[in-house]
Amino acid sequence: MKKLIDTIKNIYRIEDLRYKLAFTFWMLVIYRVGTYVTLPGVNPNMLGGSAEQANSGIFGLINMFAGGAFARGSIFALGIMPYISASIVVQLLTMAVPTFQKMQKEGEDGRRKINQITRYLTIIITAVQSVGFLVNLKNENPGAIISAVDGSGVSDFLFMFTSVVVLTASTMFVLWLGERITDKGIGNGVSLIIMIGIIARLPFAIKDEFVFKFTEAGGGLVIFLVELAALFAIIMGVITLVQGTRKIPVQYAKRQVGNRQVGGVRQYLPLKVNTAGVMPIIFAQALMFIPSTVAQFFPDYESMQGLMSFVNPNSFAYNATFAILIILFTYFYTAIAVNSNQISDELKRNGGFIPGVKPGQSTASFIDNIMSRITLPGSVFLAVVAILPSLASVLNINSQFAQFYGGTSLLIMIGVVLDTLQQVESHLLMRHYDGLMKSGKLKGRTAVGAA
């Protein structure tokens, strides 16, 4: 306890870190306040249908990512997910289209162009999703939209037009908040915005599960404590996955630099078991959102009802497809994040080599083989963690609480917290203060908003 108090005091002593934390806090407060601002022309007291719809299924996941804004008909109802979807599309184009590949190799200017394209694509995706959201809002909440009746209110067309503009502008504002946090605050802004929306629902989920165990489900306090213990065990397993590494020994040859010899030491090249972090689940989740978005435009068609059955998070088809997509995206993102040829060139340039492996292409192939071996179990475990909420629902756990037993919510919370604490610790260690952990080596992970 004393170490924690001393660490807090050290954080307060560092003016730059204190400013970054305060800036991050107030940006997140602005976002949370915005999730309670209802769209103009919508009666917040008539949104019972959306609230019920957001209790489970695909809409429950969307509502969780948006921090409850979806069910409240908020101006931030779509959250940051359109940007994530746009990032996925741009990354796929970067892999397949030569023009995007060329931009990626142009350094900072190329990244600036790609970011600009991502923002334009975000606007288009947000506008399309806004129409689907408004159609669904109108169908699920009759009377919620204050339309033209006896000369009062606005016409349906004007409401749709202005609401699409508001929702699109709000999503871009959320993206701007995230970028400001990344630039001037602590941690990755987009990741923190997603995480704060998820954490905001955790206390309510625990309360609902507690009531659920004493009323509908039965089991009482003992079963509730067992569920909390199981959740703690899953959290520890996810932390192990996030921080797991495979270390490859690297030998540095002796060489003369000026009047002294350097090298001749053995170090280790750490390769992360889960290099992709939470991004494969984000990517797969975004793709699984597409059918539900399409179905919103045609709510009365029977074929669309079948499509909605497919994207039911508790169905076997949904979970099997979801797991396969996660495994594929894990390999895809790892291939982007780990450039074995670049690692091989860096080792060779600095006089390093892997014992028993020739420098150059042989080293790159060796690293590729190691990454393939450690990525497979990592991707399978990631897929299992992703579908755990569905298994928890089958075991009679309240759907709201079940979402925290794995999946995107748990991985985002753990990953973002570790990443943010790592940045705080870096500031402390640079000023010769003790870190947040005795080892001074808190491991982070790939940020959610890295795309």
Buried (B, 14 or more C-beta within 10 A) or exposed (E): EEEEEEBEEBBEEBEEBEEBBEBBEEBBEEBBEBBBBBBEBBEEEBBEBBBEBBBBBBBBBBBBBBBBBBBBBBBBBBBBBBBBBBBBBBBEBBEEEEEBEEBBEEEEEBEEBBEEBBBEBBBEBBBBBBBBBBBBBBEBBEEBBBBEEEEEBBEBEEBBEBBBEBBBEBBBBBBEBBBBBBEEBBBBBBBBBBBBBBBBBBEEBBEBBBEBBBEEBEBEEEBBEEBBEBBEEBBEBBBEBBBBBBEBEBBBEEEEEEEEEBBEEEEEBEBBBBBBBBBBBBBBBBBBBEBBBBBBEBBEEEEBEEBBEBBBBBBEEBBEBBBEBBBBBBBBBBBBBBEBBEBBBEBEEBBBBBEEBEBBEBBBBBBBEBBEEBBEEBBBBBBBBBBBBBBBBEEBBBBBBBBBBBBBBBBBBBBBBBBBBBBBBBBBBEEEBBBBEEEEEBBBBBBBBBB
